[in-house]
Amino acid sequence: MTPGFALHPHTADIRMHVWAATLPELFQTALEALADILLPGGCHNARRLSLRRPVVLTALDATILLVDFLSQALLYSQVQKALFCRVRFRQLTETELRGTLYGIRVGEFIQDVKAVTYHEALVCRLPHRYEARLVLDV
Amino acid sequence: MVHKEQLQRIAPVVWELPTTIRSDMRVPARVYASEELLEQILCDRSLEQLINVTTLPGIQEAALVMPDAHEGYGFPIGGIAAMDVQEGVISPGGIGYDINCGVRLLVSELTYPEVEPRLELLARAISKAVPSGVGRGGRLKLSFRELESVLNRGAQWAMAEGYAEERDLDFIESHGSLQDADAEAVSKEAKERGRDQLGTMGAGNHFVEVDFVEKIYDKPVAQVLGLRLQQVVVLIHTGSRGLGHQVATDYIRMMLSALSRYNIHLPDRELACAPFHSPEGMQYFRAMCAAANFAWANRQLITWEVRQTWRDIFGEAGGRLRVLYDVAHNIAKVEQHLISGQPKRVLVHRKGATRAFPPEHPETPEVYRRVGQPVLIPGSMGTSSYVLVGALGSMEQTFGSTCHGAGRQMSRHAAKRQVDAEKLRHELRQRGIIVQAGSVRGLVEEAPIAYKDVDAVVRVVDTAGIARMVARLRPMAVVKG
């Protein structure tokens, strides 16, 4: 299946729905969705992802791991004024993650994202695919 | 989904969900709303979220939600919960990501006819002086040492650095500085995220707005507050920026992993909490106080910028801009309240709710003490804002609290689909309101149609006797990210 994401309205925030065949693809697609919210098309236009940041996380389950992963990417984005478009994993299980984020400096974003919340967050393992639902505080 | 039939009307504008609604409720849930606003509140999941709040350990009397309620994450926006300080918990989700988001009102000595001819110039100058937008830094990039001083001292730091006038701090909630703040409890990441954001407005619903006093409801109280018809005022709405967002993120994560240690079971992870007196609870409280101090320093820096601009535009004839008051609407504070008729120290979580202490409360500035603590309720862009004062009912019913704004009713996405930016700008212009917005997107997302009727919201808290209407402010110029 082709990985993808959709954004749904929420009274004050953004609901994100992500789907992919594998867990690494799910995390990669969620990262792309976050970048697309911060600066629509920003990754699509990027030629060379020269910025690198390590990411090492452990969590109780895949849902918390995904929220924490995106929170880490958001933090790096805000501090570095950068967009992180790709992740390369050295290790990814449902409770542990080691990898490198790749991005570009962008200066300003279009959308402010305060946080990736745990509210109604869920990663589901379904037959032949993974799905995730997240709410972002914007 | 909560249905209207499940709510019992216990007063003209107060509705209750009894503990029989769900087996895990420890206390009832109460909603402050007119029938019309209640219908709107029932359209999203605010009340399910409020019921979730009633399950938190140590909650006292009832979980409350104000008429500007809407769905949030964990707690609903507009939510109030008081926890026993000995047995209860502290929940970062009960305060929100934008710690000490709040409002400050500056009052000028000029009137509408005196300001109007230079309004366009003033709006442009404020827009230039106060950085806004997503991720925009300010004129200061603080060293970590300076930032720690901001976190520990808040508006007192600003005063020491020459960014405040002598009496400003007397007119800020908690004098703009929470003594329990500890910069050491704030992560390096949070400090990194906030260190160039002091003196910046941010994006979303944050703004600096020039208004004039359009109507006075209570002349004697308005006189005490120094408000008169046609007087031009400036409203500032912003918070602790990225620093506060990161403090919340850090501690929600920490508390999630500590839940099993304290045998806490939650219906929603975003309600992550820890016993107030646990190491995690105390550490978060100190970090939250530090982030609150950052927000007060932030609003003070913006005040300084606005004052400079005011002087540039109007010169000596412009007089001074006095701080009428500054309130936090995303915070938790230890306060004394009557619980079952007995005084008790409780931790009051206010998430999208404003402190509204009644007359004679010792924490209200002396000059306002006989009329009550000023409460500032901003409307949506282009609609009225209100000045109220806390009333006796707030201590009897709502842990000294009231509403915080108009309350969103439409998603940003829906607003973007329905609102044409140029048409909106034109409509506002026709009504004499100048808009300086950093982006078209920011403009349409905050269109008045996306918010509830602030007039109706304020009427509810006045009717309930928790705050009294004093004056209505009408916008002249809105500056936003």
Boltz contact constraints between the chains, C-beta under 6 A:
constraints:
  - contact:
      token1: [A, 9]
      token2: [B, 411]
      max_distance: 6.0
  - contact:
      token1: [A, 9]
      token2: [B, 413]
      max_distance: 6.0
  - contact:
      token1: [A, 9]
      token2: [B, 414]
      max_distance: 6.0
  - contact:
      token1: [A, 10]
      token2: [B, 411]
      max_distance: 6.0
  - contact:
      token1: [A, 11]
      token2: [B, 44]
      max_distance: 6.0
  - contact:
      token1: [A, 11]
      token2: [B, 70]
      max_distance: 6.0
  - contact:
      token1: [A, 11]
      token2: [B, 71]
      max_distance: 6.0
  - contact:
      token1: [A, 11]
      token2: [B, 408]
      max_distance: 6.0
  - contact:
      token1: [A, 11]
      token2: [B, 411]
      max_distance: 6.0
  - contact:
      token1: [A, 12]
      token2: [B, 408]
      max_distance: 6.0
  - contact:
      token1: [A, 71]
      token2: [B, 249]
      max_distance: 6.0
  - contact:
      token1: [A, 75]
      token2: [B, 189]
      max_distance: 6.0
  - contact:
      token1: [A, 78]
      token2: [B, 193]
      max_distance: 6.0
  - contact:
      token1: [A, 78]
      token2: [B, 242]
      max_distance: 6.0
  - contact:
      token1: [A, 79]
      token2: [B, 192]
      max_distance: 6.0
  - contact:
      token1: [A, 79]
      token2: [B, 193]
      max_distance: 6.0
  - contact:
      token1: [A, 81]
      token2: [B, 135]
      max_distance: 6.0
  - contact:
      token1: [A, 108]
      token2: [B, 135]
      max_distance: 6.0
  - contact:
      token1: [A, 109]
      token2: [B, 134]
      max_distance: 6.0
  - contact:
      token1: [A, 109]
      token2: [B, 135]
      max_distance: 6.0
  - contact:
      token1: [A, 112]
      token2: [B, 134]
      max_distance: 6.0
  - contact:
      token1: [A, 112]
      token2: [B, 203]
      max_distance: 6.0
  - contact:
      token1: [A, 112]
      token2: [B, 204]
      max_distance: 6.0
  - contact:
      token1: [A, 114]
      token2: [B, 97]
      max_distance: 6.0
  - contact:
      token1: [A, 114]
      token2: [B, 245]
      max_distance: 6.0
  - contact:
      token1: [A, 115]
      token2: [B, 97]
      max_distance: 6.0
  - contact:
      token1: [A, 115]
      token2: [B, 245]
      max_distance: 6.0
  - contact:
      token1: [A, 115]
      token2: [B, 249]
      max_distance: 6.0
  - contact:
      token1: [A, 117]
      token2: [B, 73]
      max_distance: 6.0
  - contact:
      token1: [A, 117]
      token2: [B, 270]
      max_distance: 6.0
  - contact:
      token1: [A, 118]
      token2: [B, 269]
      max_distance: 6.0
  - contact:
      token1: [A, 118]
      token2: [B, 270]
      max_distance: 6.0
  - contact:
      token1: [A, 119]
      token2: [B, 73]
      max_distance: 6.0
  - contact:
      token1: [A, 119]
      token2: [B, 74]
      max_distance: 6.0
  - contact:
      token1: [A, 119]
      token2: [B, 270]
      max_distance: 6.0
  - contact:
      token1: [A, 135]
      token2: [B, 73]
      max_distance: 6.0
  - contact:
      token1: [A, 137]
      token2: [B, 97]
      max_distance: 6.0
